[in-house]
């Protein structure tokens, strides 16, 4: 199991969701992807994306304008 960080700070909708989808496609089952976003719409887009892909949202954090999503690739 590996852990990768995807820095999407400064990107606007729909780019954070599109780049997250692409990054998830390159992971192995059980891998962790940490996504860092500043677009407030990512708070809706990323969970909706995961509902489509079946991957697991392990944790969401918000610190000032930074949204951090911890995602586990489905087994």
N, CA, C and O atoms as a CHARMM CRD file, in Angstrom:
* protein
*
  300
    1    1 UNK  N      0.84900  -1.17900   0.00000 PROA 1      0.00000
    2    1 UNK  CA     0.00000   0.00000   0.00000 PROA 1      0.00000
    3    1 UNK  C      0.89100   1.23600   0.00000 PROA 1      0.00000
    4    1 UNK  O      1.80700   1.35400   0.81300 PROA 1      0.00000
    5    2 UNK  N      0.61500   2.14400  -0.90800 PROA 2      0.00000
    6    2 UNK  CA     1.36400   3.39700  -0.97200 PROA 2      0.00000
    7    2 UNK  C      0.44000   4.56800  -0.68000 PROA 2      0.00000
    8    2 UNK  O     -0.78500   4.45100  -0.73000 PROA 2      0.00000
    9    3 UNK  N      1.06200   5.69900  -0.37300 PROA 3      0.00000
   10    3 UNK  CA     0.31300   6.91900  -0.10400 PROA 3      0.00000
   11    3 UNK  C      0.87200   8.01600  -1.00600 PROA 3      0.00000
   12    3 UNK  O      2.07500   8.27700  -0.99400 PROA 3      0.00000
   13    4 UNK  N      0.01000   8.65500  -1.78100 PROA 4      0.00000
   14    4 UNK  CA     0.40200   9.70900  -2.70700 PROA 4      0.00000
   15    4 UNK  C     -0.36000  10.98100  -2.38000 PROA 4      0.00000
   16    4 UNK  O     -1.51200  10.93000  -1.94900 PROA 4      0.00000
   17    5 UNK  N      0.28800  12.13000  -2.58700 PROA 5      0.00000
   18    5 UNK  CA    -0.36500  13.42000  -2.37700 PROA 5      0.00000
   19    5 UNK  C     -0.51600  14.12500  -3.71300 PROA 5      0.00000
   20    5 UNK  O      0.42200  14.19700  -4.50700 PROA 5      0.00000
   21    6 UNK  N     -1.71500  14.64200  -3.94400 PROA 6      0.00000
   22    6 UNK  CA    -2.04100  15.35500  -5.17300 PROA 6      0.00000
   23    6 UNK  C     -2.34100  16.81000  -4.80600 PROA 6      0.00000
   24    6 UNK  O     -3.33900  17.09200  -4.14400 PROA 6      0.00000
   25    7 UNK  N     -1.47200  17.73700  -5.23900 PROA 7      0.00000
   26    7 UNK  CA    -1.63300  19.15000  -4.92600 PROA 7      0.00000
   27    7 UNK  C     -2.45800  19.80600  -6.03300 PROA 7      0.00000
   28    7 UNK  O     -1.96800  20.00900  -7.14400 PROA 7      0.00000
   29    8 UNK  N     -3.70600  20.13100  -5.72300 PROA 8      0.00000
   30    8 UNK  CA    -4.60600  20.77000  -6.68500 PROA 8      0.00000
   31    8 UNK  C     -4.98300  22.17700  -6.24500 PROA 8      0.00000
   32    8 UNK  O     -6.02300  22.70700  -6.63600 PROA 8      0.00000
   33    9 UNK  N     -4.12600  22.77200  -5.43000 PROA 9      0.00000
   34    9 UNK  CA    -4.38000  24.13200  -4.92800 PROA 9      0.00000
   35    9 UNK  C     -4.41800  25.11500  -6.08900 PROA 9      0.00000
   36    9 UNK  O     -3.56200  25.08500  -6.97300 PROA 9      0.00000
   37   10 UNK  N     -5.41500  25.98100  -6.07400 PROA 10     0.00000
   38   10 UNK  CA    -5.53900  27.01200  -7.09000 PROA 10     0.00000
   39   10 UNK  C     -6.35800  26.60400  -8.31100 PROA 10     0.00000
   40   10 UNK  O     -6.72700  27.46300  -9.11100 PROA 10     0.00000
   41   11 UNK  N     -6.64900  25.32100  -8.47200 PROA 11     0.00000
   42   11 UNK  CA    -7.44900  24.87200  -9.61300 PROA 11     0.00000
   43   11 UNK  C     -8.93100  25.05400  -9.31500 PROA 11     0.00000
   44   11 UNK  O     -9.37100  24.86800  -8.18000 PROA 11     0.00000
   45   12 UNK  N     -9.68800  25.41400 -10.32400 PROA 12     0.00000
   46   12 UNK  CA   -11.13000  25.63600 -10.19400 PROA 12     0.00000
   47   12 UNK  C    -11.91600  24.47700 -10.78600 PROA 12     0.00000
   48   12 UNK  O    -11.41400  23.72300 -11.62000 PROA 12     0.00000
   49   13 UNK  N    -13.14900  24.35400 -10.34000 PROA 13     0.00000
   50   13 UNK  CA   -14.08500  23.34000 -10.81500 PROA 13     0.00000
   51   13 UNK  C    -14.15200  23.36600 -12.33900 PROA 13     0.00000
   52   13 UNK  O    -14.24300  24.44900 -12.91700 PROA 13     0.00000
   53   14 UNK  N    -14.11300  22.25700 -12.98800 PROA 14     0.00000
   54   14 UNK  CA   -14.16800  20.86700 -12.53200 PROA 14     0.00000
   55   14 UNK  C    -12.80100  20.19600 -12.44100 PROA 14     0.00000
   56   14 UNK  O    -12.73300  18.98200 -12.25100 PROA 14     0.00000
   57   15 UNK  N    -11.70100  20.95800 -12.57200 PROA 15     0.00000
   58   15 UNK  CA   -10.36800  20.35000 -12.62400 PROA 15     0.00000
   59   15 UNK  C    -10.00000  19.49500 -11.40800 PROA 15     0.00000
   60   15 UNK  O     -9.42400  18.42400 -11.59900 PROA 15     0.00000
   61   16 UNK  N    -10.30000  19.90900 -10.15300 PROA 16     0.00000
   62   16 UNK  CA    -9.93600  19.03400  -9.04000 PROA 16     0.00000
   63   16 UNK  C    -10.57300  17.63800  -9.13700 PROA 16     0.00000
   64   16 UNK  O     -9.90300  16.63600  -8.88700 PROA 16     0.00000
   65   17 UNK  N    -11.83500  17.57200  -9.49200 PROA 17     0.00000
   66   17 UNK  CA   -12.49700  16.26400  -9.60800 PROA 17     0.00000
   67   17 UNK  C    -11.92700  15.46100 -10.77600 PROA 17     0.00000
   68   17 UNK  O    -11.72100  14.25400 -10.64800 PROA 17     0.00000
   69   18 UNK  N    -11.67200  16.10500 -11.89900 PROA 18     0.00000
   70   18 UNK  CA   -11.13500  15.40600 -13.06600 PROA 18     0.00000
   71   18 UNK  C     -9.73400  14.85700 -12.79600 PROA 18     0.00000
   72   18 UNK  O     -9.42200  13.72400 -13.16200 PROA 18     0.00000
   73   19 UNK  N     -8.90300  15.66000 -12.16100 PROA 19     0.00000
   74   19 UNK  CA    -7.53400  15.21200 -11.86700 PROA 19     0.00000
   75   19 UNK  C     -7.52500  14.13300 -10.77900 PROA 19     0.00000
   76   19 UNK  O     -6.68400  13.23400 -10.79700 PROA 19     0.00000
   77   20 UNK  N     -8.45900  14.22900  -9.84100 PROA 20     0.00000
   78   20 UNK  CA    -8.57100  13.18200  -8.81800 PROA 20     0.00000
   79   20 UNK  C     -8.97500  11.86700  -9.46300 PROA 20     0.00000
   80   20 UNK  O     -8.41900  10.82000  -9.12900 PROA 20     0.00000
   81   21 UNK  N     -9.93100  11.90300 -10.37900 PROA 21     0.00000
   82   21 UNK  CA   -10.36200  10.68900 -11.08500 PROA 21     0.00000
   83   21 UNK  C     -9.18600  10.05900 -11.83100 PROA 21     0.00000
   84   21 UNK  O     -8.98700   8.84500 -11.78000 PROA 21     0.00000
   85   22 UNK  N     -8.41700  10.88700 -12.51600 PROA 22     0.00000
   86   22 UNK  CA    -7.27300  10.38800 -13.27300 PROA 22     0.00000
   87   22 UNK  C     -6.23000   9.76300 -12.34100 PROA 22     0.00000
   88   22 UNK  O     -5.68300   8.70100 -12.64100 PROA 22     0.00000
   89   23 UNK  N     -5.95900  10.42000 -11.21700 PROA 23     0.00000
   90   23 UNK  CA    -4.97700   9.90500 -10.26400 PROA 23     0.00000
   91   23 UNK  C     -5.44200   8.58000  -9.65900 PROA 23     0.00000
   92   23 UNK  O     -4.63200   7.67200  -9.47100 PROA 23     0.00000
   93   24 UNK  N     -6.72500   8.46000  -9.35500 PROA 24     0.00000
   94   24 UNK  CA    -7.25700   7.22100  -8.79600 PROA 24     0.00000
   95   24 UNK  C     -7.11600   6.06500  -9.78600 PROA 24     0.00000
   96   24 UNK  O     -6.92300   4.91700  -9.38700 PROA 24     0.00000
   97   25 UNK  N     -7.21300   6.37600 -11.07200 PROA 25     0.00000
   98   25 UNK  CA    -7.08400   5.34500 -12.09400 PROA 25     0.00000
   99   25 UNK  C     -5.71300   4.69800 -12.11800 PROA 25     0.00000
  100   25 UNK  O     -5.57300   3.56100 -12.56800 PROA 25     0.00000
  101   26 UNK  N     -4.69600   5.40900 -11.63800 PROA 26     0.00000
  102   26 UNK  CA    -3.33700   4.87900 -11.63600 PROA 26     0.00000
  103   26 UNK  C     -2.92900   4.19100 -10.34800 PROA 26     0.00000
  104   26 UNK  O     -1.78100   3.76700 -10.21300 PROA 26     0.00000
  105   27 UNK  N     -3.84700   4.07300  -9.39900 PROA 27     0.00000
  106   27 UNK  CA    -3.51900   3.46300  -8.10700 PROA 27     0.00000
  107   27 UNK  C     -3.90800   1.99200  -8.05900 PROA 27     0.00000
  108   27 UNK  O     -4.76000   1.52900  -8.81700 PROA 27     0.00000
  109   28 UNK  N     -3.26400   1.27600  -7.15200 PROA 28     0.00000
  110   28 UNK  CA    -3.61400  -0.12400  -6.89400 PROA 28     0.00000
  111   28 UNK  C     -4.64100  -0.18100  -5.75900 PROA 28     0.00000
  112   28 UNK  O     -4.71200   0.73900  -4.94400 PROA 28     0.00000
  113   29 UNK  N     -5.42400  -1.23800  -5.69900 PROA 29     0.00000
  114   29 UNK  CA    -6.39500  -1.37500  -4.60700 PROA 29     0.00000
  115   29 UNK  C     -5.72200  -1.24300  -3.23500 PROA 29     0.00000
  116   29 UNK  O     -4.68000  -1.84400  -2.97500 PROA 29     0.00000
  117   30 UNK  N     -6.34100  -0.44800  -2.37600 PROA 30     0.00000
  118   30 UNK  CA    -5.82600  -0.23400  -1.02900 PROA 30     0.00000
  119   30 UNK  C     -4.91100   0.97600  -0.90600 PROA 30     0.00000
  120   30 UNK  O     -4.65800   1.43900   0.20600 PROA 30     0.00000
  121   31 UNK  N     -4.41000   1.49900  -2.02200 PROA 31     0.00000
  122   31 UNK  CA    -3.55200   2.68400  -1.98000 PROA 31     0.00000
  123   31 UNK  C     -4.33500   3.88500  -1.46400 PROA 31     0.00000
  124   31 UNK  O     -5.55900   3.94100  -1.57400 PROA 31     0.00000
  125   32 UNK  N     -3.60500   4.84400  -0.89800 PROA 32     0.00000
  126   32 UNK  CA    -4.19400   6.06000  -0.34400 PROA 32     0.00000
  127   32 UNK  C     -3.80100   7.24700  -1.22000 PROA 32     0.00000
  128   32 UNK  O     -2.63900   7.39200  -1.60100 PROA 32     0.00000
  129   33 UNK  N     -4.77900   8.09300  -1.53300 PROA 33     0.00000
  130   33 UNK  CA    -4.54300   9.33300  -2.26000 PROA 33     0.00000
  131   33 UNK  C     -4.97700  10.48700  -1.36300 PROA 33     0.00000
  132   33 UNK  O     -6.11700  10.53200  -0.90200 PROA 33     0.00000
  133   34 UNK  N     -4.05700  11.41800  -1.11900 PROA 34     0.00000
  134   34 UNK  CA    -4.37000  12.62000  -0.35700 PROA 34     0.00000
  135   34 UNK  C     -4.49600  13.75900  -1.35100 PROA 34     0.00000
  136   34 UNK  O     -3.54300  14.07400  -2.06400 PROA 34     0.00000
  137   35 UNK  N     -5.67000  14.37900  -1.40300 PROA 35     0.00000
  138   35 UNK  CA    -5.95400  15.44000  -2.36600 PROA 35     0.00000
  139   35 UNK  C     -6.07900  16.76000  -1.61200 PROA 35     0.00000
  140   35 UNK  O     -6.87100  16.87900  -0.67700 PROA 35     0.00000
  141   36 UNK  N     -5.28900  17.74800  -2.02800 PROA 36     0.00000
  142   36 UNK  CA    -5.33000  19.07800  -1.41100 PROA 36     0.00000
  143   36 UNK  C     -5.92100  20.06100  -2.41400 PROA 36     0.00000
  144   36 UNK  O     -5.39700  20.22000  -3.51700 PROA 36     0.00000
  145   37 UNK  N     -7.02700  20.72800  -2.02900 PROA 37     0.00000
  146   37 UNK  CA    -7.74500  21.64900  -2.91900 PROA 37     0.00000
  147   37 UNK  C     -8.03300  22.96400  -2.19900 PROA 37     0.00000
  148   37 UNK  O     -8.12600  23.01600  -0.97300 PROA 37     0.00000
  149   38 UNK  N     -8.17100  24.01500  -2.99100 PROA 38     0.00000
  150   38 UNK  CA    -8.61500  25.29800  -2.43700 PROA 38     0.00000
  151   38 UNK  C     -9.96900  25.72000  -3.00400 PROA 38     0.00000
  152   38 UNK  O    -10.55300  26.70000  -2.54100 PROA 38     0.00000
  153   39 UNK  N    -10.46900  24.99800  -3.99200 PROA 39     0.00000
  154   39 UNK  CA   -11.77000  25.30800  -4.59300 PROA 39     0.00000
  155   39 UNK  C    -12.88300  24.82400  -3.65300 PROA 39     0.00000
  156   39 UNK  O    -12.96700  23.62600  -3.38000 PROA 39     0.00000
  157   40 UNK  N    -13.73800  25.72600  -3.15400 PROA 40     0.00000
  158   40 UNK  CA   -14.78700  25.31100  -2.22200 PROA 40     0.00000
  159   40 UNK  C    -15.76500  24.29700  -2.81800 PROA 40     0.00000
  160   40 UNK  O    -16.36300  23.52100  -2.07200 PROA 40     0.00000
  161   41 UNK  N    -15.94300  24.28500  -4.13900 PROA 41     0.00000
  162   41 UNK  CA   -16.84700  23.32000  -4.75700 PROA 41     0.00000
  163   41 UNK  C    -16.31200  21.88800  -4.68900 PROA 41     0.00000
  164   41 UNK  O    -17.06700  20.93400  -4.87500 PROA 41     0.00000
  165   42 UNK  N    -15.03400  21.74100  -4.42700 PROA 42     0.00000
  166   42 UNK  CA   -14.45600  20.40600  -4.28200 PROA 42     0.00000
  167   42 UNK  C    -15.08900  19.66200  -3.10200 PROA 42     0.00000
  168   42 UNK  O    -15.11500  18.43200  -3.09000 PROA 42     0.00000
  169   43 UNK  N    -15.59700  20.40000  -2.11600 PROA 43     0.00000
  170   43 UNK  CA   -16.26100  19.77100  -0.97100 PROA 43     0.00000
  171   43 UNK  C    -17.48900  18.98600  -1.41400 PROA 43     0.00000
  172   43 UNK  O    -17.90000  18.04700  -0.73100 PROA 43     0.00000
  173   44 UNK  N    -18.07800  19.35600  -2.54400 PROA 44     0.00000
  174   44 UNK  CA   -19.21200  18.62100  -3.11100 PROA 44     0.00000
  175   44 UNK  C    -18.75700  17.65700  -4.20600 PROA 44     0.00000
  176   44 UNK  O    -19.22000  16.51900  -4.28300 PROA 44     0.00000
  177   45 UNK  N    -17.84000  18.13300  -5.04900 PROA 45     0.00000
  178   45 UNK  CA   -17.43500  17.36100  -6.22500 PROA 45     0.00000
  179   45 UNK  C    -16.67300  16.08300  -5.89300 PROA 45     0.00000
  180   45 UNK  O    -16.92600  15.04000  -6.49600 PROA 45     0.00000
  181   46 UNK  N    -15.75000  16.15100  -4.95000 PROA 46     0.00000
  182   46 UNK  CA   -14.93300  14.97000  -4.64000 PROA 46     0.00000
  183   46 UNK  C    -15.79000  13.85100  -4.03400 PROA 46     0.00000
  184   46 UNK  O    -15.69200  12.71500  -4.49600 PROA 46     0.00000
  185   47 UNK  N    -16.62800  14.12100  -3.01800 PROA 47     0.00000
  186   47 UNK  CA   -17.49100  13.04200  -2.51400 PROA 47     0.00000
  187   47 UNK  C    -18.42500  12.47500  -3.59000 PROA 47     0.00000
  188   47 UNK  O    -18.66300  11.26700  -3.61700 PROA 47     0.00000
  189   48 UNK  N    -18.95900  13.33100  -4.47900 PROA 48     0.00000
  190   48 UNK  CA   -19.81400  12.83400  -5.56000 PROA 48     0.00000
  191   48 UNK  C    -19.02700  11.94600  -6.51600 PROA 48     0.00000
  192   48 UNK  O    -19.54300  10.93000  -6.98200 PROA 48     0.00000
  193   49 UNK  N    -17.80000  12.31400  -6.80700 PROA 49     0.00000
  194   49 UNK  CA   -16.93600  11.48700  -7.64700 PROA 49     0.00000
  195   49 UNK  C    -16.73000  10.11500  -7.01200 PROA 49     0.00000
  196   49 UNK  O    -16.79800   9.09500  -7.69700 PROA 49     0.00000
  197   50 UNK  N    -16.48200  10.09000  -5.72200 PROA 50     0.00000
  198   50 UNK  CA   -16.22800   8.82300  -5.03300 PROA 50     0.00000
  199   50 UNK  C    -17.47300   7.94800  -4.97900 PROA 50     0.00000
  200   50 UNK  O    -17.36500   6.72200  -4.95400 PROA 50     0.00000
  201   51 UNK  N    -18.64300   8.55700  -4.96100 PROA 51     0.00000
  202   51 UNK  CA   -19.87700   7.77700  -5.05000 PROA 51     0.00000
  203   51 UNK  C    -19.95600   7.05500  -6.39000 PROA 51     0.00000
  204   51 UNK  O    -20.49600   5.95100  -6.47200 PROA 51     0.00000
  205   52 UNK  N    -19.42000   7.67200  -7.43500 PROA 52     0.00000
  206   52 UNK  CA   -19.41700   7.06100  -8.76200 PROA 52     0.00000
  207   52 UNK  C    -18.35400   5.97400  -8.89000 PROA 52     0.00000
  208   52 UNK  O    -18.60300   4.92700  -9.48700 PROA 52     0.00000
  209   53 UNK  N    -17.16700   6.22200  -8.33100 PROA 53     0.00000
  210   53 UNK  CA   -16.04800   5.28400  -8.50700 PROA 53     0.00000
  211   53 UNK  C    -16.07600   4.13200  -7.51100 PROA 53     0.00000
  212   53 UNK  O    -15.50800   3.07100  -7.77100 PROA 53     0.00000
  213   54 UNK  N    -16.73400   4.33600  -6.37400 PROA 54     0.00000
  214   54 UNK  CA   -16.77000   3.29400  -5.35000 PROA 54     0.00000
  215   54 UNK  C    -15.59000   3.33900  -4.40100 PROA 54     0.00000
  216   54 UNK  O    -15.47600   2.49100  -3.51600 PROA 54     0.00000
  217   55 UNK  N    -14.70000   4.32500  -4.57100 PROA 55     0.00000
  218   55 UNK  CA   -13.56200   4.47000  -3.66300 PROA 55     0.00000
  219   55 UNK  C    -14.04800   5.07000  -2.34500 PROA 55     0.00000
  220   55 UNK  O    -15.14600   5.62400  -2.28100 PROA 55     0.00000
  221   56 UNK  N    -13.22800   4.96000  -1.28800 PROA 56     0.00000
  222   56 UNK  CA   -13.64200   5.33000   0.05800 PROA 56     0.00000
  223   56 UNK  C    -13.04200   6.65800   0.49800 PROA 56     0.00000
  224   56 UNK  O    -11.82900   6.85500   0.43200 PROA 56     0.00000
  225   57 UNK  N    -13.90200   7.56500   0.94700 PROA 57     0.00000
  226   57 UNK  CA   -13.44100   8.80900   1.54900 PROA 57     0.00000
  227   57 UNK  C    -13.17000   8.52200   3.02200 PROA 57     0.00000
  228   57 UNK  O    -14.09600   8.36600   3.81800 PROA 57     0.00000
  229   58 UNK  N    -11.90100   8.45400   3.36600 PROA 58     0.00000
  230   58 UNK  CA   -11.49300   8.09300   4.72700 PROA 58     0.00000
  231   58 UNK  C    -11.61200   9.28900   5.65900 PROA 58     0.00000
  232   58 UNK  O    -12.04200   9.15400   6.80400 PROA 58     0.00000
  233   59 UNK  N    -11.22300  10.47000   5.15700 PROA 59     0.00000
  234   59 UNK  CA   -11.21700  11.66300   6.00600 PROA 59     0.00000
  235   59 UNK  C    -11.29800  12.91500   5.14400 PROA 59     0.00000
  236   59 UNK  O    -10.75300  12.96500   4.04200 PROA 59     0.00000
  237   60 UNK  N    -11.98800  13.92200   5.66500 PROA 60     0.00000
  238   60 UNK  CA   -12.01600  15.24500   5.04600 PROA 60     0.00000
  239   60 UNK  C    -11.63500  16.25200   6.11300 PROA 60     0.00000
  240   60 UNK  O    -12.15900  16.22000   7.22600 PROA 60     0.00000
  241   61 UNK  N    -10.71800  17.14900   5.76700 PROA 61     0.00000
  242   61 UNK  CA   -10.32900  18.20900   6.69900 PROA 61     0.00000
  243   61 UNK  C    -10.41900  19.55300   6.00100 PROA 61     0.00000
  244   61 UNK  O    -10.17400  19.66300   4.80000 PROA 61     0.00000
  245   62 UNK  N    -10.77400  20.57300   6.77000 PROA 62     0.00000
  246   62 UNK  CA   -10.78000  21.93800   6.24500 PROA 62     0.00000
  247   62 UNK  C     -9.99700  22.81200   7.21000 PROA 62     0.00000
  248   62 UNK  O    -10.33000  22.92000   8.39100 PROA 62     0.00000
  249   63 UNK  N     -8.95400  23.43000   6.68400 PROA 63     0.00000
  250   63 UNK  CA    -8.13600  24.35200   7.46900 PROA 63     0.00000
  251   63 UNK  C     -8.05000  25.65100   6.68700 PROA 63     0.00000
  252   63 UNK  O     -7.37600  25.72400   5.66000 PROA 63     0.00000
  253   64 UNK  N     -8.73300  26.66800   7.17600 PROA 64     0.00000
  254   64 UNK  CA    -8.87100  27.94300   6.47100 PROA 64     0.00000
  255   64 UNK  C     -9.44500  27.67400   5.08900 PROA 64     0.00000
  256   64 UNK  O    -10.59500  27.24700   4.98700 PROA 64     0.00000
  257   65 UNK  N     -8.68500  27.90600   4.01600 PROA 65     0.00000
  258   65 UNK  CA    -9.22200  27.68800   2.67000 PROA 65     0.00000
  259   65 UNK  C     -8.77800  26.36500   2.06100 PROA 65     0.00000
  260   65 UNK  O     -9.14300  26.05600   0.92600 PROA 65     0.00000
  261   66 UNK  N     -8.00000  25.58300   2.79500 PROA 66     0.00000
  262   66 UNK  CA    -7.47600  24.32700   2.26800 PROA 66     0.00000
  263   66 UNK  C     -8.38000  23.15700   2.64100 PROA 66     0.00000
  264   66 UNK  O     -8.64700  22.91300   3.81700 PROA 66     0.00000
  265   67 UNK  N     -8.84400  22.44200   1.62400 PROA 67     0.00000
  266   67 UNK  CA    -9.61400  21.21100   1.82000 PROA 67     0.00000
  267   67 UNK  C     -8.67600  20.03900   1.54800 PROA 67     0.00000
  268   67 UNK  O     -7.98600  20.01100   0.52900 PROA 67     0.00000
  269   68 UNK  N     -8.65600  19.07800   2.46100 PROA 68     0.00000
  270   68 UNK  CA    -7.81500  17.89800   2.29200 PROA 68     0.00000
  271   68 UNK  C     -8.69300  16.66000   2.37100 PROA 68     0.00000
  272   68 UNK  O     -9.42700  16.46300   3.33900 PROA 68     0.00000
  273   69 UNK  N     -8.60700  15.82600   1.33700 PROA 69     0.00000
  274   69 UNK  CA    -9.36900  14.59100   1.27800 PROA 69     0.00000
  275   69 UNK  C     -8.39600  13.41500   1.31400 PROA 69     0.00000
  276   69 UNK  O     -7.41800  13.37700   0.56700 PROA 69     0.00000
  277   70 UNK  N     -8.68000  12.46900   2.18500 PROA 70     0.00000
  278   70 UNK  CA    -7.89600  11.22300   2.25100 PROA 70     0.00000
  279   70 UNK  C     -8.77200  10.13000   1.66800 PROA 70     0.00000
  280   70 UNK  O     -9.82200   9.80300   2.22200 PROA 70     0.00000
  281   71 UNK  N     -8.34100   9.56600   0.55000 PROA 71     0.00000
  282   71 UNK  CA    -9.15500   8.60800  -0.22400 PROA 71     0.00000
  283   71 UNK  C     -8.41400   7.28600  -0.32800 PROA 71     0.00000
  284   71 UNK  O     -7.21500   7.24800  -0.60500 PROA 71     0.00000
  285   72 UNK  N     -9.15000   6.20000  -0.09900 PROA 72     0.00000
  286   72 UNK  CA    -8.57500   4.86200  -0.28200 PROA 72     0.00000
  287   72 UNK  C     -9.16900   4.22700  -1.53100 PROA 72     0.00000
  288   72 UNK  O    -10.38800   4.15600  -1.69100 PROA 72     0.00000
  289   73 UNK  N     -8.29500   3.77300  -2.40400 PROA 73     0.00000
  290   73 UNK  CA    -8.71400   3.08400  -3.63800 PROA 73     0.00000
  291   73 UNK  C     -9.44900   1.80700  -3.24200 PROA 73     0.00000
  292   73 UNK  O     -9.01300   1.06700  -2.36100 PROA 73     0.00000
  293   74 UNK  N    -10.57400   1.56600  -3.91300 PROA 74     0.00000
  294   74 UNK  CA   -11.39300   0.39300  -3.55000 PROA 74     0.00000
  295   74 UNK  C    -10.59300  -0.89100  -3.70300 PROA 74     0.00000
  296   74 UNK  O     -9.73900  -1.02300  -4.57900 PROA 74     0.00000
  297   75 UNK  N    -10.89900  -1.81900  -2.82800 PROA 75     0.00000
  298   75 UNK  CA   -10.19900  -3.11300  -2.78000 PROA 75     0.00000
  299   75 UNK  C    -10.59000  -4.00900  -3.92000 PROA 75     0.00000
  300   75 UNK  O    -10.09200  -5.13000  -4.02400 PROA 75     0.00000
